[in-house]
Amino acid sequence: MKLLMIFCEKFAYQPRMKTLDDAPDITKGMEFNYALVGFIHLEAKDEENASYMETKLIKNLKWAARKNDSSTIILHSFAHLSESKASPELTKTIFDSAEKRLDDSGYEVSQTPFGYFLDLDLQAPGHPLARLFKEF
């Protein structure tokens, strides 16, 4: 798994193009303020140890959110950090489970529409903990 975390003073998206036929039809975008956005890429090798990957994902997101004094976390599927990709089904399952676990921990959690290319608008401050990368 590769995880790029960006703390955004503003993060907004608008669905542009559907990439998975079975994804629900979504036309409405959203905007968030003072949110940690996780750009998440699950690789094929992650399928062997999905529960471990999910736990590492959650721990890293919670740590980075605390460091940026944010209680809002956005999960964004970003399958551009490696050529190897896990199945869309596993990726969505991990996203849904991570969202529930983070929500149960007191975070306000959202997912960007899964199976879409999105127009993104973000404003991120220039400080060391506003942009973090992890690979596990």
Z-matrix of the N, CA and C atoms (Angstrom, degrees):
N
C 1 1.445
C 2 1.513 1 108.90
N 3 1.305 2 113.03 1 141.52
C 4 1.453 3 119.91 2 173.76
C 5 1.525 4 106.79 3 -120.58
N 6 1.329 5 115.17 4 137.24
C 7 1.454 6 121.04 5 -174.78
C 8 1.519 7 109.56 6 -136.19
N 9 1.315 8 115.20 7 114.30
C 10 1.454 9 122.04 8 173.72
C 11 1.524 10 106.59 9 -104.18
N 12 1.335 11 116.99 10 120.22
C 13 1.463 12 121.61 11 -178.89
C 14 1.519 13 108.81 12 -112.03
N 15 1.317 14 115.03 13 127.37
C 16 1.460 15 120.94 14 178.87
C 17 1.520 16 108.36 15 -127.69
N 18 1.334 17 115.53 16 121.57
C 19 1.462 18 119.76 17 174.27
C 20 1.527 19 106.75 18 -81.04
N 21 1.321 20 115.49 19 126.63
C 22 1.470 21 120.64 20 -176.13
C 23 1.523 22 110.82 21 -119.86
N 24 1.314 23 114.95 22 130.33
C 25 1.462 24 118.74 23 171.03
C 26 1.525 25 109.04 24 -68.71
N 27 1.338 26 115.91 25 -30.58
C 28 1.464 27 122.32 26 173.92
C 29 1.515 28 107.69 27 -142.24
N 30 1.334 29 116.04 28 134.48
C 31 1.463 30 122.33 29 173.78
C 32 1.525 31 107.21 30 -139.11
N 33 1.317 32 116.15 31 123.69
C 34 1.461 33 120.89 32 178.89
C 35 1.521 34 108.83 33 -136.32
N 36 1.330 35 114.81 34 151.20
C 37 1.454 36 119.50 35 175.78
C 38 1.521 37 110.04 36 -140.12
N 39 1.321 38 113.58 37 156.42
C 40 1.460 39 122.10 38 174.20
C 41 1.528 40 106.81 39 -138.11
N 42 1.346 41 118.54 40 123.10
C 43 1.468 42 119.48 41 177.71
C 44 1.525 43 111.03 42 -57.78
N 45 1.332 44 115.78 43 133.97
C 46 1.463 45 120.67 44 -178.23
C 47 1.530 46 111.38 45 -114.48
N 48 1.351 47 117.33 46 -50.18
C 49 1.459 48 120.05 47 -174.59
C 50 1.534 49 109.75 48 -145.43
N 51 1.315 50 115.99 49 127.88
C 52 1.459 51 121.88 50 177.30
C 53 1.530 52 109.01 51 -75.23
N 54 1.347 53 116.43 52 132.11
C 55 1.463 54 120.38 53 -178.55
C 56 1.520 55 113.51 54 -114.26
N 57 1.335 56 117.32 55 -14.89
C 58 1.465 57 121.88 56 176.72
C 59 1.526 58 107.88 57 -118.72
N 60 1.334 59 116.17 58 123.18
C 61 1.462 60 120.51 59 -176.77
C 62 1.523 61 113.26 60 -57.86
N 63 1.339 62 116.87 61 -35.14
C 64 1.468 63 118.99 62 -176.52
C 65 1.533 64 113.54 63 -88.49
N 66 1.319 65 117.81 64 4.93
C 67 1.470 66 120.92 65 175.71
C 68 1.529 67 108.59 66 -70.95
N 69 1.330 68 116.78 67 143.79
C 70 1.465 69 118.99 68 177.89
C 71 1.527 70 110.50 69 -65.39
N 72 1.321 71 115.50 70 153.48
C 73 1.460 72 119.92 71 177.97
C 74 1.524 73 109.44 72 -75.09
N 75 1.329 74 115.80 73 120.90
C 76 1.462 75 121.79 74 -179.03
C 77 1.527 76 107.94 75 -131.43
N 78 1.319 77 116.15 76 129.25
C 79 1.453 78 120.36 77 179.29
C 80 1.521 79 112.17 78 -121.13
N 81 1.324 80 117.17 79 -15.79
C 82 1.461 81 121.26 80 -175.15
C 83 1.531 82 111.00 81 -91.60
N 84 1.314 83 116.03 82 133.58
C 85 1.452 84 121.69 83 174.95
C 86 1.514 85 110.50 84 -91.77
N 87 1.323 86 115.91 85 178.95
C 88 1.459 87 121.96 86 178.52
C 89 1.515 88 109.88 87 -143.47
N 90 1.328 89 115.47 88 163.02
C 91 1.464 90 122.42 89 177.10
C 92 1.517 91 109.39 90 -135.94
N 93 1.329 92 115.55 91 140.78
C 94 1.462 93 122.69 92 -179.84
C 95 1.521 94 108.98 93 -130.77
N 96 1.324 95 116.22 94 151.69
C 97 1.461 96 121.91 95 175.76
C 98 1.522 97 109.54 96 -120.25
N 99 1.320 98 115.60 97 141.33
C 100 1.456 99 123.73 98 177.27
C 101 1.528 100 111.14 99 51.61
N 102 1.319 101 114.13 100 60.56
C 103 1.464 102 121.56 101 -176.81
C 104 1.521 103 110.58 102 -123.70
N 105 1.326 104 114.98 103 147.65
C 106 1.455 105 121.32 104 170.44
C 107 1.523 106 106.51 105 -91.69
N 108 1.333 107 116.42 106 123.72
C 109 1.459 108 121.02 107 179.54
C 110 1.522 109 108.10 108 -106.21
N 111 1.323 110 115.96 109 123.25
C 112 1.455 111 121.93 110 176.07
C 113 1.518 112 109.60 111 -97.19
N 114 1.334 113 116.95 112 111.89
C 115 1.455 114 122.91 113 173.88
C 116 1.529 115 105.45 114 -88.71
N 117 1.316 116 117.24 115 104.94
C 118 1.465 117 123.06 116 -164.55
C 119 1.523 118 110.65 117 -113.06
N 120 1.333 119 114.89 118 130.09
C 121 1.460 120 121.62 119 177.77
C 122 1.528 121 108.67 120 -127.22
N 123 1.337 122 116.61 121 111.79
C 124 1.455 123 120.69 122 173.93
C 125 1.517 124 109.18 123 -91.41
N 126 1.321 125 115.58 124 133.94
C 127 1.457 126 121.61 125 -178.65
C 128 1.522 127 110.07 126 -100.49
N 129 1.327 128 117.11 127 163.85
C 130 1.462 129 122.41 128 -178.75
C 131 1.526 130 111.28 129 -55.88
N 132 1.328 131 118.10 130 -38.96
C 133 1.470 132 120.99 131 -178.88
C 134 1.530 133 112.26 132 -65.32
N 135 1.333 134 117.55 133 -21.08
C 136 1.462 135 121.32 134 -179.58
C 137 1.522 136 112.23 135 -70.74
N 138 1.332 137 117.44 136 -18.18
C 139 1.458 138 120.88 137 -178.83
C 140 1.522 139 111.47 138 -64.71
N 141 1.329 140 117.52 139 -26.47
C 142 1.464 141 121.50 140 -179.74
C 143 1.524 142 112.51 141 -71.30
N 144 1.321 143 117.23 142 -25.34
C 145 1.464 144 120.82 143 -174.45
C 146 1.539 145 109.71 144 -138.78
N 147 1.317 146 115.91 145 54.07
C 148 1.464 147 121.64 146 -172.41
C 149 1.523 148 113.00 147 -61.87
N 150 1.328 149 118.41 148 -40.35
C 151 1.472 150 119.10 149 -177.48
C 152 1.530 151 111.14 150 -67.71
N 153 1.321 152 118.00 151 -36.56
C 154 1.460 153 121.88 152 175.72
C 155 1.527 154 110.06 153 -63.51
N 156 1.346 155 116.44 154 -44.39
C 157 1.465 156 121.05 155 -179.94
C 158 1.528 157 110.40 156 -62.26
N 159 1.312 158 116.79 157 -41.30
C 160 1.463 159 120.80 158 179.07
C 161 1.526 160 110.82 159 -62.32
N 162 1.317 161 116.89 160 -44.66
C 163 1.464 162 120.88 161 179.40
C 164 1.523 163 111.38 162 -63.41
N 165 1.334 164 117.75 163 -43.30
C 166 1.475 165 120.93 164 177.56
C 167 1.523 166 110.43 165 -62.64
N 168 1.320 167 117.03 166 -41.05
C 169 1.460 168 121.93 167 178.61
C 170 1.529 169 109.72 168 -58.75
N 171 1.301 170 117.10 169 -50.45
C 172 1.462 171 121.85 170 -177.50
C 173 1.524 172 111.15 171 -62.75
N 174 1.316 173 117.51 172 -46.08
C 175 1.472 174 120.51 173 -179.30
C 176 1.527 175 111.38 174 -60.53
N 177 1.332 176 116.56 175 -42.93
C 178 1.464 177 119.94 176 -179.31
C 179 1.527 178 111.59 177 -68.00
N 180 1.328 179 117.69 178 -41.09
C 181 1.458 180 120.55 179 178.69
C 182 1.533 181 111.21 180 -64.78
N 183 1.314 182 117.31 181 -42.92
C 184 1.471 183 120.33 182 179.39
C 185 1.531 184 110.63 183 -64.06
N 186 1.328 185 117.00 184 -42.61
C 187 1.466 186 121.03 185 -179.87
C 188 1.532 187 110.14 186 -61.38
N 189 1.341 188 116.35 187 -48.32
C 190 1.465 189 120.15 188 -177.86
C 191 1.528 190 111.48 189 -67.15
N 192 1.321 191 117.59 190 -36.80
C 193 1.470 192 120.37 191 177.25
C 194 1.527 193 110.12 192 -62.84
N 195 1.333 194 116.89 193 -44.40
C 196 1.476 195 120.47 194 177.99
C 197 1.524 196 110.97 195 -61.42
N 198 1.320 197 117.31 196 -43.53
C 199 1.463 198 121.30 197 -178.59
C 200 1.532 199 111.98 198 -63.81
N 201 1.338 200 116.13 199 -26.03
C 202 1.458 201 120.94 200 179.72
C 203 1.529 202 111.73 201 -103.16
N 204 1.327 203 116.18 202 11.61
C 205 1.465 204 122.33 203 177.20
C 206 1.529 205 111.34 204 52.58
N 207 1.324 206 115.81 205 47.59
C 208 1.458 207 121.65 206 -179.38
C 209 1.524 208 110.18 207 -124.84
N 210 1.314 209 116.10 208 142.00
C 211 1.459 210 120.82 209 174.74
C 212 1.531 211 110.58 210 -110.32
N 213 1.331 212 116.44 211 9.31
C 214 1.467 213 121.70 212 179.84
C 215 1.523 214 109.60 213 -113.10
N 216 1.337 215 115.34 214 127.78
C 217 1.468 216 121.71 215 179.96
C 218 1.521 217 108.50 216 -128.06
N 219 1.327 218 115.63 217 131.19
C 220 1.463 219 122.41 218 177.48
C 221 1.527 220 108.07 219 -112.51
N 222 1.328 221 117.00 220 128.33
C 223 1.455 222 122.82 221 176.71
C 224 1.526 223 108.18 222 -98.46
N 225 1.331 224 115.50 223 121.28
C 226 1.465 225 120.78 224 -177.67
C 227 1.522 226 109.45 225 -127.54
N 228 1.322 227 115.99 226 119.34
C 229 1.462 228 120.30 227 176.72
C 230 1.519 229 108.32 228 -70.75
N 231 1.328 230 115.81 229 121.56
C 232 1.457 231 121.62 230 -175.28
C 233 1.525 232 108.05 231 -132.86
N 234 1.325 233 116.06 232 80.98
C 235 1.463 234 121.64 233 -173.87
C 236 1.524 235 111.53 234 -83.11
N 237 1.331 236 115.73 235 47.68
C 238 1.472 237 120.65 236 -177.91
C 239 1.526 238 112.06 237 -125.93
N 240 1.322 239 117.18 238 9.90
C 241 1.467 240 120.01 239 -176.20
C 242 1.525 241 112.56 240 -98.35
N 243 1.337 242 116.53 241 -4.32
C 244 1.456 243 121.34 242 178.88
C 245 1.525 244 108.05 243 -160.48
N 246 1.310 245 116.58 244 157.68
C 247 1.467 246 119.80 245 176.26
C 248 1.511 247 111.60 246 -79.60
N 249 1.335 248 117.60 247 -22.81
C 250 1.456 249 122.16 248 179.31
C 251 1.529 250 109.09 249 -84.64
N 252 1.331 251 115.90 250 135.60
C 253 1.461 252 119.72 251 -178.10
C 254 1.516 253 110.86 252 -132.81
N 255 1.334 254 116.05 253 138.28
C 256 1.460 255 121.40 254 170.54
C 257 1.523 256 108.19 255 -74.73
N 258 1.302 257 116.77 256 166.49
C 259 1.463 258 120.15 257 178.95
C 260 1.528 259 110.09 258 -65.86
N 261 1.318 260 116.96 259 147.99
C 262 1.463 261 119.31 260 176.75
C 263 1.523 262 112.36 261 -59.31
N 264 1.320 263 117.27 262 -33.94
C 265 1.465 264 121.05 263 -179.69
C 266 1.524 265 111.22 264 -63.68
N 267 1.323 266 117.33 265 -46.77
C 268 1.471 267 120.11 266 178.36
C 269 1.517 268 110.72 267 -65.30
N 270 1.307 269 116.98 268 -43.35
C 271 1.463 270 120.47 269 -179.53
C 272 1.522 271 110.50 270 -58.63
N 273 1.312 272 117.39 271 -46.98
C 274 1.470 273 120.75 272 -179.50
C 275 1.527 274 110.71 273 -65.38
N 276 1.315 275 117.71 274 -38.49
C 277 1.470 276 121.23 275 177.72
C 278 1.522 277 110.81 276 -61.00
N 279 1.322 278 117.05 277 -44.74
C 280 1.467 279 120.82 278 179.38
C 281 1.524 280 110.20 279 -66.22
N 282 1.316 281 117.95 280 -40.91
C 283 1.470 282 120.63 281 177.67
C 284 1.523 283 110.71 282 -59.76
N 285 1.332 284 117.20 283 -46.80
C 286 1.464 285 120.97 284 -178.18
C 287 1.526 286 111.23 285 -63.92
N 288 1.316 287 116.79 286 -42.66
C 289 1.464 288 120.79 287 179.03
C 290 1.521 289 111.24 288 -66.77
N 291 1.330 290 116.56 289 -43.26
C 292 1.471 291 120.36 290 178.80
C 293 1.527 292 110.16 291 -62.80
N 294 1.323 293 117.42 292 -40.70
C 295 1.461 294 120.17 293 178.62
C 296 1.531 295 110.33 294 -59.71
N 297 1.314 296 117.39 295 -45.70
C 298 1.466 297 120.64 296 -179.88
C 299 1.522 298 111.42 297 -63.25
N 300 1.317 299 116.68 298 -45.11
C 301 1.468 300 119.87 299 -178.56
C 302 1.523 301 111.85 300 -65.43
N 303 1.323 302 117.18 301 -40.41
C 304 1.468 303 120.60 302 177.53
C 305 1.531 304 110.59 303 -66.95
N 306 1.325 305 116.39 304 -41.24
C 307 1.463 306 121.12 305 177.51
C 308 1.536 307 109.92 306 -61.29
N 309 1.323 308 116.53 307 -43.38
C 310 1.473 309 121.08 308 178.27
C 311 1.524 310 111.80 309 -63.53
N 312 1.335 311 117.65 310 -21.95
C 313 1.468 312 122.76 311 178.64
C 314 1.523 313 112.32 312 -89.65
N 315 1.332 314 117.24 313 3.64
C 316 1.455 315 120.27 314 175.69
C 317 1.516 316 115.78 315 97.72
N 318 1.313 317 118.12 316 6.43
C 319 1.462 318 120.92 317 178.42
C 320 1.530 319 110.20 318 -89.53
N 321 1.317 320 115.53 319 149.83
C 322 1.460 321 121.20 320 170.23
C 323 1.519 322 105.33 321 -88.47
N 324 1.316 323 116.91 322 115.04
C 325 1.464 324 121.66 323 -171.10
C 326 1.523 325 110.57 324 -122.70
N 327 1.325 326 115.71 325 138.30
C 328 1.461 327 122.15 326 174.67
C 329 1.519 328 108.72 327 -138.17
N 330 1.305 329 115.08 328 158.65
C 331 1.455 330 121.73 329 172.83
C 332 1.520 331 108.17 330 -117.54
N 333 1.322 332 115.82 331 142.21
C 334 1.452 333 118.57 332 169.31
C 335 1.528 334 106.83 333 -73.00
N 336 1.336 335 118.46 334 158.41
C 337 1.461 336 120.07 335 -178.49
C 338 1.529 337 111.54 336 -57.81
N 339 1.322 338 115.89 337 123.62
C 340 1.459 339 122.67 338 -178.53
C 341 1.527 340 108.64 339 -81.23
N 342 1.326 341 115.81 340 132.09
C 343 1.455 342 120.96 341 179.54
C 344 1.517 343 113.23 342 90.88
N 345 1.339 344 115.57 343 25.21
C 346 1.464 345 121.37 344 179.98
C 347 1.519 346 110.78 345 -135.11
N 348 1.330 347 115.66 346 148.78
C 349 1.453 348 120.80 347 160.34
C 350 1.519 349 105.49 348 -87.26
N 351 1.315 350 116.32 349 140.13
C 352 1.457 351 121.53 350 -174.55
C 353 1.517 352 110.82 351 -124.77
N 354 1.309 353 115.79 352 146.79
C 355 1.455 354 120.09 353 164.63
C 356 1.522 355 105.44 354 -79.30
N 357 1.322 356 117.37 355 129.00
C 358 1.461 357 121.64 356 -178.71
C 359 1.514 358 110.45 357 -115.28
N 360 1.313 359 114.96 358 143.30
C 361 1.457 360 122.41 359 174.98
C 362 1.520 361 105.65 360 -133.54
N 363 1.326 362 116.62 361 116.09
C 364 1.459 363 117.97 362 -179.97
C 365 1.513 364 111.14 363 -139.55
N 366 1.314 365 113.60 364 148.28
C 367 1.459 366 121.97 365 174.00
C 368 1.513 367 106.57 366 -126.15
N 369 1.312 368 115.58 367 119.30
C 370 1.460 369 120.73 368 -177.12
C 371 1.524 370 109.22 369 -124.45
N 372 1.334 371 115.79 370 132.44
C 373 1.456 372 118.83 371 179.66
C 374 1.528 373 110.81 372 -70.98
N 375 1.306 374 115.35 373 156.78
C 376 1.461 375 121.02 374 -179.17
C 377 1.515 376 112.31 375 -94.16
N 378 1.325 377 116.68 376 72.14
C 379 1.459 378 119.12 377 172.26
C 380 1.521 379 109.09 378 -132.16
N 381 1.325 380 118.12 379 157.59
C 382 1.465 381 122.65 380 -168.24
C 383 1.530 382 115.55 381 -55.85
N 384 1.324 383 119.20 382 -35.57
C 385 1.457 384 120.09 383 -177.07
C 386 1.522 385 113.13 384 -92.56
N 387 1.329 386 117.81 385 5.42
C 388 1.461 387 121.29 386 178.09
C 389 1.526 388 111.82 387 -80.46
N 390 1.325 389 117.61 388 -16.07
C 391 1.456 390 121.47 389 179.29
C 392 1.522 391 108.05 390 -137.85
N 393 1.314 392 114.78 391 116.75
C 394 1.469 393 121.14 392 -177.58
C 395 1.524 394 110.23 393 -134.63
N 396 1.333 395 115.94 394 145.27
C 397 1.462 396 120.71 395 177.66
C 398 1.519 397 108.77 396 -128.02
N 399 1.318 398 115.76 397 136.03
C 400 1.466 399 122.19 398 175.86
C 401 1.513 400 109.45 399 -133.10
N 402 1.300 401 114.64 400 144.95
C 403 1.461 402 121.06 401 174.26
C 404 1.523 403 107.58 402 -131.26
N 405 1.310 404 116.59 403 128.40
C 406 1.475 405 120.31 404 178.36
C 407 1.504 406 110.13 405 -147.89
